[in-house]
Amino acid sequence: MSTRWFGQPIPRVEDERLLRGAGAYLDDLGHDALAAAFVRSPHAHARITDVDVSAALDVEGLVAIYTYDDLPDRLAEPLPLLIPHPTLTHGRTPYALARDKVHHVGAPVAMVVAEDRYLAEDAAERIAVRYEPLPAVVGIAAARAAAHLVHEDVPGNLAARMTQSTGDVDAALAAAPHVLSLDLAIERSASTPLEGRGVLARWDAEARRMRIWSSTQTSTGVRAAVAAKLDLPLVDVDVITPDVGGGFGVKIMHPWPEEVLVPWAARLLARPVKFVEDRREHFVASAHERGQLHSVRVGFDDDGRLLGLDVRFWHDHGAFIPYGLIVPIITSTQLLGPYKPGAYRVTFDSLYTNTVIVTPYRGAGRPQGVFVMERVMDAIARELGLDRTTVRERNFIEPHEMPYDHGLVFQDGRPLIYDSGDFPASLAKLKQLVGWDDFEQARETARAEGRRIGIGLACYVEGTGVGPYEGGHVVIETSGKVKVATGLTSQGQGHQTVFAQIVADELGVPLDDVEVVTGDTRRFGYAVGTFASRAAVMSGSAIALAARAAKEKALRVAGDALEANPDDLEIVDGVVRVVGAPGAEISLGTVAVLSNPLRYAFDTAAQAATQFASGDPAKPPVPEDDEPGLEGRDYFSPMQSTFANGMHAVVVETDPDTAEVKILRYCVVHDCGTLINPRIVEGQIHGGVAQGVAGALYERMAYDDAGQLQNASFMDFLMPYASEVPSSVEIDHLETPSPMNPLGIKGAGEAGVIPGAAAIASAIEDAEGIVLTSMPISPSELWELRRSKETG
Amino acid sequence: MMRVDITVNGRARADDVEARLLLVHYLRDVCGLRATNVGCDTTSCGSCTVLLDGASVKSCTVLAAQASGHEVTTLEGLNRSDGLHPVQEAFRQEHGLQCGFCTPGMVMAAVGLLADNPDPSEDEVREGLEGNFCRCTGYHNIVRAVRAAASGGRA
C-alpha cells in the first residue's frame, strides 16, 4: 500500500531550496534592471506648491524622473477602490503620485529611475519639493471632532457608517437585571513581514507583452489592475509571484502605486525596472491595522447570560480607503465569538486620518473584536463573582445548535452562519491543558515567594476560506510526474507541501513526483488571492477536485488499455493496476501517453500513442466530450465561509517593581477541522501567537500630533526577538471537520494571533487586580495603572 | 572607486568598488551571492548576517572596504554537495523556517553562536539569536533547531 500523506507532519518540500540560499525573492531577480526610488512626503498633510528637479538632473546614472504631471490617461486617475460597499458613501483613494496635496507622511510624490538604487536615491534627495503644511488629523478623537478635514469633500472625516442588528437591543438592555458599560481601545500595529514590498517589470517591445514579478498576495489582482491602468489586454500581462518573504495581510493590498508605476516606466523606457521597498518606506508607505475605539453596553441575567449587546466603535482607516470596510465589518461580526449575544446591535464609523492606510493584518479586525467580547465576559464574571470560564460556558453556542445563524452579514456578503465547532469540548480541553481549576494553589505558592502571577483566557471564532472561488490544475505528464498549479500565492505557509500531500493521496502517486506552482498567472489565470486563512480551504479543495478529475480520466484510459472496468482499478505508487490481478498494470506515465493520440512520436514511449499503434478505428481519436491529455481542472466555490475556532489560556508573572510582564505559559486549543499537516499548522500557531504577544505587550505605531511616525524603524518599533516570546506554546487540537468542503478543513493561518491581546489582558488583570481597557500595555503603563489603583 | 581584497567563501577576490558600497550589496551585486537578504537597513533584523573571520556580523552595517583583507562566509559557503550543513538540516527537520527570508541570516547567526558555545542552553540560544528577527515562526522551532544541531554536533 502507498503511504497516506494527508494528516502526516512531514517536513516541507520547500525547505531544502530555501536553506541552501536558493530562494529567489523579488530583489534576487532582475540584476539587469534599472532601480526606482521615490521622493516621499515628509508632511502628514500639505499642499504641494512646487517640485524642482533641476538639481537632480546631473546625477550620473539618472534615467528618468516622473511626477503626477507625467502620468497619462488612466494612470492619472485615482487608484481603484477595491471593495465597494453601499455604506461606503465617501470612499477616497490616492493617486499613484501625489497630485497637489499629500495626505500622510510617506505618500509618493516623485519617482526616480536610475542605473542602480544608490544613484536613484542620490537623485531623489536632490529633488526639492515645496510644501505648504496643512493641519494634520491624527487619531480617532481628532477625526471624530473634525476640526480639520483629511479630504475637503468628506464631512466629519467619515467614509462610512454601518449598522447591523438582530433583536431589539434597546428593549433587552432596558429589561436586563444587570447592565455594564465599557470603553475599550486597541492601538495600531502592522504586518511587518521581513521582506517589504517589491516589483520588477519587463516590457517585451517586440511581442508587446508585459511580465511583472511582485511580492504580492494576489498575482491575478495585480495583473488585472496593471492591465487596466496601462490599457493592455489581460492576455498580454503575466504576473509571477516569486518567493515572498512573508505577507501577513499587507501584501493583499494592490495595486500599490509602485505596482503600476514600475511597469509603466519599464514600457516607457523599454528597460526592466525594479522597485524594492526599504524598511522605513514599509513603515510609512505600506499599511497598518488594528486602531479602533469601542464603546459597549451589555445586559445580562443573574447567571451571567447575555441578554443584549450594544456595540459602537470607531475605526481609523488612515488617509485613504482602497481596501474598503473589510476590517471593521469583520470586527462587527466576529466580535460575537462562540457566544449567543441575545439581542445585538453594532454600529461603526470608518474615519479618515492623516496616517498610513489600513488594510487587513493577520487576524483582520478579529483581535479587536475578541478583545471587546472577552473583556465583556471578564467584566460579567467580576460583577457577578463567577469564574470566568463559567460565564463563557453559559453563553456558548452548543454543538447541537450548529449550523448557527447569527442573522448578520459577514465580510463576504454572505450570512454569518457557523458551520461547525464544539465550544464546550474546546474549553474543557483548555482548562485541562492549563490546569485552570488548580491555579489558585499555584497563585498562593507564588504569592508566598513574593511573586505575582495571573491566569487569563480568551475564545474566538474565525470565518476562514471566504470566496468567491479558487481553482486547481493537475496534469500528469508522460514522465509520470504530476504538475499542479493554483492561482493564489504563497508567502511561506508551506502550500507546496500541503497541496502535494493532497494530490499524492488523491492520485496514488509518490509525494516526490508532485510539484506545485502557486501565484503564476502563466500557469493558472483565475484566482482571488491569499488572505482570510483561505488557501488550504479554497485551493486545497479545488486541487483535490482537479486531482479527482485527472484520476477519473486516468482510470478510464487505463481501463481501455487493460481491458478492465475502471471500477476495478486502483492507483498505487503511480501505477494503475487491476485489483486482485497481479501483473495487470500500467504506469501513469504510459496512461498519459495513451491519453493524447499522436501523429508524431517524440520518443520511444510516445510511439505507443501514434496512429498506427493505438485507437479504435470505429471511434474518433478524441471522443466528442473528451479532451486529449491526462489532466484535471476544477474550481471550488462554497456557499459561505467555514468557521474555525480556538481558545487560548495564558499564565503571566508581573514584576512587583518594574511592572514587566513575563509569560510563563501559553496554551492553545485549536479547531481548524481536519489537519493536512500538523507540523505546518503548529508552525502557523507559533507564529501567530508571537504576533499576538507582540500586539499585547510591544508593538504600536507611535504617531505624534503632527502625524510623524516616531518609531518607523526596527530600532524603535518593538518587534519581539527570540528573547521576548513565550518559551513554549502548548497546543491541543480538536478536529471537528467542516461540512463546507470535500476535505473537512478550515483555515489555520491567522488563528494564533487573534485572542492574544484579550487573553494576556485577562491574565494581567488577574495578576494585578486591576481593570485593563486598552492594549497593548507597556511596563510604564501598567506601573501607572498600579499607581492610580493605589491612590484610589 | 577603491580596490578591496576579500576572501569570500574560501575564494580570494579582488574588486574595484565604491567606497560607500555596503558589504551586503558587495556580496549580492558584485559576487552574485544572493542568499544574504536585507530586511531593515538599521542593523536590527539580522537577515543580512554573515561571518566575518568566523564571527557573525550584520553585513548591512559593514562597508565592503572594511572587509578588505578579511574572510567572509555567507550561507552559500555552508553548502556541500552531499546534503545540508548540520545547522541547515536541523532547521529542515524542526520546521525552523516558513517564508525563508530571515533564514540565511538566522542560520549564519546560529553557526556563529555554536562556534562560540557548542552546547547552549535554551536561554543561551534565545539570547544568542537576539538581533535576528523572524516574523513567521515565533522562534519556537528555530530555538529547537539550534539546540538539535548542537546535540547532533556532540554525538
Interface residues (C-beta under 8 A of the other chain):
Chain A: P11 R12 E14 D15 E16 L18 L19 R20 G21 A22 G23 A24 Y25 D27 D28 H31 D116 Y118 T192 P193 L194 E195 D243 V244 G245 G246 F248 D278 R279 R280 Q491 G492 Q493 G494 R679 I680 E682 G683 H686 G687 G688 V689 A690 Q691 S713 F714 M715 M719 Y721 A722 S723 V725 S727 S728 V729 G752
Chain B: E18 R20 L21 R28 D29 G32 L33 R34 A35 T36 N37 V38 G39 C40 D41 T42 T43 S44 C45 S47 T74 L75 E76 N79 L84 Q88 F91 R92 Q93 H95 L97 Q98 C99 G100 F101 C102 T103 P104 V107 E122 V125 R126 E127 L129 E130 G131 N132 F133 C134 R135 C136 T137 G138 Y139 H140 N141 I142 V143
